Amino acid sequence: MLPANVAAVLRIRDRTDLVCPEEILSRLDSLKIGKIVYSYKTGTASPVTPTPTNGMSAWRNNTKPSRDFAAGGGGHNRHAHNESRHGGDSRQGAWSGGWSNSQMSIRRVPSETNSFSSPSEETSSPSFRRFRGSPTPPAAAPHGSGDHAPSPYPAGGRYVSSIVSDKKVEDRIIGHIRSKLNKFSANNYDAVKSFLEQIMSSGETEFISEFMDLLFTKAASEEAYCELYARLLLELTDKFPHLRTEIKAIYENFIGIFMEARDVVDQSTSDYKKFLEAQEKKKFRKGYSHFLAEIYNKGLLPVDAIETTITIIISSLGKLEQDASNTLLVEEYVVSLTKIVLTITEAKTAPIPPYLVNLVDKLNTILKKPKAETPGYTSKARFSIMDIVDALPN
């Protein structure tokens, strides 16, 4: 399904009875939506850049008066003769003065039943598009006569969107969403939510996974807005329940950021680019931990999601506690653990979950170990662990 604005433009273009001011028709005609011009004189397709002369002005400048059309005057017969001599459809000359010289912006899709038909066979029934330079179409048959008005679609095909690729549609949608989220704040919360609801209601589904990944990434990289992003996700999920499946999938994919055990670049490294990448990852890991806890508090994650995350972090810390070369990564994991625990305990009331009680025991065990046996824990990491223990009931 097309985005609403594009679909609206295409619907207006296909109206046969629409009378609009020249300025509006020219603006519609000049929209660059990847069109191909089909020439009824030659029966071939060729690219064209829309110009105002393709519009109503070209029809008005036609030297033949409208009564010639009704009478089928000599000018029409001359065009019909030219059409027959050049292999064109003679009916075009009979129907309209100068019709064969007009260009109609359309894109053809071969019929499923006749995909190998020639161009001349496909163009047997031209479309009347008033502002494309076409004259007024023939009068419709009287009601009840049994004759039907000419179909607006050429034989052997149909008009389709000028957006020729589903991937391009998806990219455009994601681009619009990214633009909105880049300006996301409490001030424009309602406007952004309304925009996203319209996109979700359009019927497009291919972009959902990429949208969810984008939302998680934005929330993790902008920790100050984690709670706002969580609220947005909750309200969208209430209206579109299928988003819960995507949330679960994203959570399972992102959990790997707590499984790294090595290769965190120290500040003393000579490779400054790697250091910046490590700092960015550190910021992301902290923000993601916060966002994870926020959406857990809103009931958007499985009940065991936080317990699983904490178990993975404690396991990674156990692998690093004797490695003095990875103290920065240890500090990052402890900070992430602190952010998760504090965010959850702020929203939860007693009694606390059993896994948090077990966490207190595990952290006390770490603190009791001699520093000489656990060089991976810096003083900063140890103080952060103490903060977690103090925040939980003992």
C-alpha positions as CSV (number, residue, x, y, z in Angstrom):
1,M,0.0,0.0,0.0
2,L,1.2,3.5,-0.9
3,P,1.9,6.3,1.6
4,A,-1.3,8.4,1.9
5,N,0.1,11.5,0.3
6,V,1.4,9.7,-2.8
7,A,-1.9,7.8,-3.2
8,A,-3.8,11.0,-3.0
9,V,-1.8,12.6,-5.8
10,L,-2.2,9.6,-8.0
11,R,-6.0,9.5,-7.4
12,I,-6.3,13.1,-8.4
13,R,-4.3,12.5,-11.6
14,D,-6.6,9.7,-12.6
15,R,-9.8,11.7,-12.2
16,T,-11.6,12.2,-15.5
17,D,-14.2,14.7,-14.4
18,L,-12.0,17.0,-12.3
19,V,-11.9,20.7,-13.0
20,C,-9.1,22.4,-11.1
21,P,-7.3,25.8,-11.4
22,E,-4.4,25.7,-13.8
23,E,-1.9,26.4,-10.9
24,I,-3.0,23.3,-9.0
25,L,-2.9,21.1,-12.1
26,S,0.6,22.4,-13.0
27,R,1.9,21.7,-9.5
28,L,0.5,18.1,-9.6
29,D,1.9,17.7,-13.0
30,S,5.4,18.8,-12.0
31,L,5.7,16.4,-9.1
32,K,8.7,14.1,-9.7
33,I,7.4,10.7,-8.9
34,G,9.4,8.6,-11.2
35,K,7.1,8.7,-14.2
36,I,7.4,7.2,-17.7
37,V,5.6,8.8,-20.7
38,Y,3.8,6.5,-23.1
39,S,3.4,7.9,-26.5
40,Y,0.2,6.7,-28.2
41,K,1.5,7.7,-31.6
42,T,4.6,5.5,-31.6
43,G,3.4,2.9,-29.1
44,T,6.7,3.2,-27.2
45,A,7.6,4.2,-23.7
46,S,10.2,6.9,-23.0
47,P,11.3,8.9,-19.9
48,V,10.1,12.4,-19.6
49,T,10.5,15.3,-17.2
50,P,7.1,16.7,-16.3
51,T,6.6,20.3,-17.4
52,P,3.6,22.6,-17.2
53,T,3.1,22.2,-21.0
54,N,2.1,18.6,-20.3
55,G,-0.9,20.0,-18.4
56,M,-4.1,21.8,-19.1
57,S,-2.2,24.6,-20.9
58,A,-1.2,22.2,-23.7
59,W,-4.9,21.3,-24.3
60,R,-6.0,25.0,-24.3
61,N,-3.3,25.8,-26.9
62,N,-4.7,23.2,-29.2
63,T,-5.7,25.0,-32.4
64,K,-8.7,22.7,-33.0
65,P,-12.0,24.0,-31.5
66,S,-13.9,21.6,-29.3
67,R,-16.8,21.3,-31.7
68,D,-14.4,19.6,-34.2
69,F,-14.1,16.9,-31.7
70,A,-17.8,16.3,-31.6
71,A,-18.2,16.6,-35.3
72,G,-15.2,14.5,-36.2
73,G,-13.9,17.2,-38.5
74,G,-11.3,17.1,-41.2
75,G,-8.4,17.7,-38.8
76,H,-9.4,14.5,-37.0
77,N,-9.6,12.5,-40.2
78,R,-6.1,13.7,-41.2
79,H,-4.7,12.5,-37.9
80,A,-6.6,9.2,-38.3
81,H,-5.0,8.8,-41.7
82,N,-1.6,9.5,-40.3
83,E,-2.2,7.0,-37.5
84,S,-3.1,4.3,-40.0
85,R,-0.2,5.0,-42.2
86,H,2.3,4.9,-39.4
87,G,0.9,1.8,-37.7
88,G,-0.8,3.7,-34.9
89,D,-4.3,3.1,-33.6
90,S,-6.7,4.8,-36.0
91,R,-9.3,5.2,-33.3
92,Q,-7.2,7.7,-31.5
93,G,-7.4,10.1,-34.4
94,A,-11.2,9.6,-34.6
95,W,-11.7,10.3,-31.0
96,S,-9.6,13.4,-30.5
97,G,-8.0,16.3,-32.4
98,G,-4.3,16.0,-32.0
99,W,-4.6,13.1,-29.5
100,S,-1.6,11.3,-31.1
101,N,0.6,14.3,-30.4
102,S,-0.2,14.3,-26.7
103,Q,1.9,12.5,-24.1
104,M,0.4,10.8,-21.1
105,S,2.4,10.2,-18.0
106,I,1.8,6.5,-17.1
107,R,3.6,3.4,-16.3
108,R,2.4,0.1,-17.8
109,V,2.4,-3.3,-16.1
110,P,1.9,-6.3,-18.5
111,S,-1.3,-8.3,-18.1
112,E,-0.9,-11.6,-16.4
113,T,-2.9,-13.2,-19.2
114,N,-1.1,-11.5,-22.0
115,S,2.4,-10.6,-20.9
116,F,3.8,-10.8,-24.4
117,S,1.4,-8.5,-26.2
118,S,2.9,-5.8,-28.5
119,P,2.7,-2.1,-27.6
120,S,0.1,-1.5,-30.3
121,E,-2.1,-4.2,-28.7
122,E,-1.8,-2.8,-25.3
123,T,-2.8,0.8,-26.2
124,S,-6.1,0.1,-27.7
125,S,-8.0,1.9,-25.0
126,P,-6.3,5.2,-24.0
127,S,-6.9,6.7,-20.6
128,F,-8.7,10.0,-20.3
129,R,-6.7,12.1,-17.9
130,R,-8.1,15.6,-18.2
131,F,-5.1,17.6,-17.1
132,R,-2.6,15.6,-19.2
133,G,-3.4,17.4,-22.4
134,S,-6.3,15.2,-23.3
135,P,-9.5,16.7,-24.7
136,T,-12.8,16.1,-23.0
137,P,-13.6,12.4,-23.2
138,P,-16.5,11.1,-25.3
139,A,-19.9,11.3,-23.6
140,A,-20.8,8.3,-21.5
141,A,-23.5,6.0,-22.8
142,P,-27.0,6.6,-21.5
143,H,-27.9,4.7,-18.3
144,G,-29.4,1.3,-19.0
145,S,-28.2,1.2,-22.7
146,G,-26.0,-1.8,-21.9
147,D,-22.8,0.0,-23.1
148,H,-20.1,0.7,-20.6
149,A,-17.9,3.7,-20.5
150,P,-14.3,3.2,-21.6
151,S,-12.1,1.7,-19.0
152,P,-9.6,4.1,-17.4
153,Y,-7.0,1.4,-17.7
154,P,-5.3,0.5,-21.1
155,A,-6.0,-3.0,-22.4
156,G,-3.4,-5.5,-21.3
157,G,-2.3,-3.6,-18.2
158,R,-3.1,-1.2,-15.4
159,Y,-1.7,2.0,-13.9
160,V,0.5,1.4,-10.9
161,S,2.4,3.5,-8.5
162,S,5.4,5.4,-9.9
163,I,7.3,4.2,-6.8
164,V,8.7,1.2,-8.6
165,S,10.3,-0.7,-5.8
166,D,9.0,-2.0,-2.4
167,K,12.5,-1.4,-1.1
168,K,12.4,2.2,-2.1
169,V,9.1,2.6,-0.3
170,E,10.5,1.0,2.8
171,D,13.6,3.3,2.7
172,R,11.4,6.4,2.3
173,I,9.2,5.4,5.2
174,I,12.2,4.7,7.4
175,G,13.8,8.0,6.3
176,H,10.7,9.9,7.4
177,I,10.5,8.1,10.7
178,R,14.2,8.8,11.4
179,S,13.7,12.4,10.6
180,K,10.8,12.6,13.2
181,L,12.8,10.7,15.9
182,N,15.8,13.0,15.4
183,K,13.6,15.8,16.7
184,F,11.7,13.7,19.3
185,S,11.1,15.4,22.6
186,A,8.3,15.9,25.2
187,N,7.2,19.0,23.3
188,N,6.4,17.1,20.1
189,Y,5.5,13.8,21.6
190,D,1.9,13.8,20.5
191,A,2.8,14.8,16.9
192,V,5.4,12.1,16.5
193,K,3.1,9.5,18.0
194,S,0.3,10.5,15.6
195,F,2.6,10.3,12.7
196,L,3.8,6.8,13.6
197,E,0.2,5.6,14.1
198,Q,-0.7,6.8,10.6
199,I,2.3,4.9,9.2
200,M,1.4,1.8,11.1
201,S,-2.3,2.0,10.0
202,S,-1.3,2.3,6.3
203,G,-1.0,-1.5,6.0
204,E,2.8,-1.4,5.2
205,T,4.5,-4.1,7.3
206,E,7.9,-4.7,5.6
207,F,9.5,-1.7,7.5
208,I,8.4,-2.8,11.0
209,S,11.5,-4.7,11.9
210,E,13.8,-1.9,10.8
211,F,11.6,0.7,12.5
212,M,11.8,-1.2,15.8
213,D,15.6,-1.6,15.5
214,L,15.8,2.2,14.8
215,L,13.7,3.0,17.9
216,F,15.8,0.8,20.2
217,T,19.0,2.3,18.8
218,K,17.7,5.9,19.2
219,A,16.6,5.2,22.8
220,A,19.9,3.6,23.7
221,S,21.9,6.4,22.3
222,E,19.8,9.1,23.9
223,E,19.5,8.0,27.5
224,A,17.9,11.2,28.6
225,Y,14.8,10.2,26.6
226,C,14.7,6.5,27.5
227,E,11.5,6.9,29.6
228,L,9.8,8.9,26.8
229,Y,10.7,6.3,24.2
230,A,9.4,3.6,26.5
231,R,6.1,5.4,26.9
232,L,5.9,5.9,23.1
233,L,6.5,2.2,22.6
234,L,3.9,1.2,25.2
235,E,1.2,3.4,23.6
236,L,2.0,2.1,20.1
237,T,1.9,-1.5,21.3
238,D,-1.5,-0.9,22.9
239,K,-2.8,0.0,19.4
240,F,-0.7,-2.5,17.4
241,P,-0.2,-5.6,19.6
242,H,1.9,-7.3,16.9
243,L,4.8,-5.0,18.0
244,R,5.3,-7.2,21.0
245,T,6.8,-9.9,18.8
246,E,9.2,-7.4,17.3
247,I,10.2,-6.2,20.8
248,K,11.0,-9.7,21.9
249,A,13.1,-10.3,18.8
250,I,15.0,-7.1,19.2
251,Y,15.7,-7.8,22.9
252,E,17.1,-11.3,22.0
253,N,19.4,-9.7,19.3
254,F,20.7,-6.9,21.6
255,I,21.4,-9.1,24.6
256,G,24.8,-9.9,23.0
257,I,26.2,-6.6,24.0
258,F,26.6,-8.0,27.5
259,M,28.5,-11.1,26.3
260,E,31.8,-9.5,25.2
261,A,34.7,-10.7,27.2
262,R,37.7,-8.9,25.6
263,D,39.0,-6.3,23.3
264,V,37.8,-3.1,25.0
265,V,40.2,-0.4,24.0
266,D,41.9,1.4,26.8
267,Q,42.4,5.2,26.9
268,S,46.1,4.8,26.4
269,T,45.7,3.1,23.0
270,S,47.4,4.7,20.1
271,D,44.5,3.9,17.8
272,Y,42.2,6.8,18.5
273,K,39.5,5.6,16.2
274,K,39.1,2.4,18.1
275,F,39.0,4.3,21.3
276,L,36.2,6.5,20.0
277,E,34.3,3.4,18.9
278,A,34.7,1.8,22.3
279,Q,33.4,5.0,24.0
280,E,30.4,5.0,21.7
281,K,29.7,1.4,22.5
282,K,30.0,2.2,26.2
283,K,27.5,4.9,25.9
284,F,25.1,2.7,24.0
285,R,25.4,-0.2,26.5
286,K,24.5,2.1,29.3
287,G,21.6,3.6,27.5
288,Y,20.3,0.3,26.4
289,S,20.4,-1.0,29.9
290,H,18.2,1.9,31.0
291,F,15.8,1.5,28.1
292,L,15.5,-2.2,28.8
293,A,14.5,-1.6,32.4
294,E,12.0,1.1,31.4
295,I,10.1,-1.1,28.9
296,Y,10.3,-4.0,31.4
297,N,8.6,-1.8,34.0
298,K,5.8,-1.1,31.4
299,G,5.2,-4.9,30.8
300,L,6.6,-5.0,27.3
301,L,9.2,-7.7,27.9
302,P,8.9,-11.3,29.0
303,V,8.8,-11.7,32.8
304,D,12.2,-13.4,32.8
305,A,13.9,-10.9,30.6
306,I,15.6,-8.9,33.3
307,E,16.6,-12.0,35.2
308,T,18.2,-13.4,32.0
309,T,20.1,-10.1,31.4
310,I,21.4,-9.9,35.0
311,T,22.6,-13.6,34.8
312,I,24.5,-12.9,31.6
313,I,26.2,-9.8,33.1
314,I,27.2,-11.6,36.3
315,S,28.6,-14.5,34.2
316,S,30.6,-12.0,32.0
317,L,32.0,-10.3,35.2
318,G,33.1,-13.7,36.5
319,K,35.2,-14.2,33.3
320,L,36.8,-10.8,33.6
321,E,37.5,-10.4,37.4
322,Q,41.0,-11.8,37.2
323,D,41.9,-9.9,34.0
324,A,43.6,-6.6,34.8
325,S,43.7,-5.6,31.1
326,N,39.9,-5.3,30.9
327,T,39.0,-3.1,33.8
328,L,37.1,-0.7,31.6
329,L,34.8,-3.4,30.4
330,V,34.2,-4.6,33.9
331,E,33.3,-1.0,34.9
332,E,30.8,-0.8,32.0
333,Y,29.1,-4.0,33.0
334,V,28.8,-2.8,36.6
335,V,27.4,0.5,35.4
336,S,24.8,-1.3,33.2
337,L,23.9,-3.6,36.1
338,T,23.4,-0.5,38.4
339,K,21.2,1.2,35.8
340,I,19.0,-1.9,35.5
341,V,18.6,-2.5,39.2
342,L,17.9,1.1,40.2
343,T,15.4,1.7,37.4
344,I,13.5,-1.5,38.3
345,T,13.5,-0.8,42.1
346,E,12.2,2.7,41.6
347,A,9.0,1.3,40.0
348,K,8.6,-1.9,41.9
349,T,7.3,-2.3,45.4
350,A,8.1,-5.0,48.0
351,P,8.4,-7.9,47.8
352,I,11.3,-7.8,45.3
353,P,11.7,-10.6,42.8
354,P,13.7,-13.7,44.0
355,Y,16.4,-13.1,41.4
356,L,17.2,-9.7,42.9
357,V,17.6,-11.4,46.3
358,N,20.0,-13.8,44.8
359,L,21.8,-10.9,43.1
360,V,22.6,-9.4,46.5
361,D,24.2,-12.6,47.6
362,K,26.3,-12.8,44.4
363,L,27.5,-9.2,44.7
364,N,28.4,-9.6,48.4
365,T,30.5,-12.6,47.4
366,I,32.4,-10.4,44.9
367,L,33.0,-7.7,47.5
368,K,34.5,-10.3,50.0
369,K,37.1,-11.5,47.5
370,P,40.6,-10.0,48.1
371,K,41.6,-7.3,45.6
372,A,44.7,-9.3,44.7
373,E,42.6,-12.1,43.5
374,T,40.2,-9.9,41.5
375,P,42.4,-7.3,39.7
376,G,39.6,-6.8,37.1
377,Y,37.6,-4.8,39.7
378,T,38.8,-1.3,40.1
379,S,37.9,0.8,43.1
380,K,35.2,2.5,41.0
381,A,33.7,-0.9,40.1
382,R,33.6,-2.0,43.7
383,F,31.9,1.2,44.9
384,S,29.3,0.8,42.2
385,I,28.6,-2.8,43.4
386,M,28.2,-1.4,46.9
387,D,25.6,1.1,45.6
388,I,23.6,-1.8,44.1
389,V,23.7,-3.8,47.3
390,D,22.5,-0.7,49.3
391,A,19.6,-0.2,46.9
392,L,18.3,-3.7,47.4
393,P,16.7,-5.0,50.6
394,N,19.1,-7.2,52.5
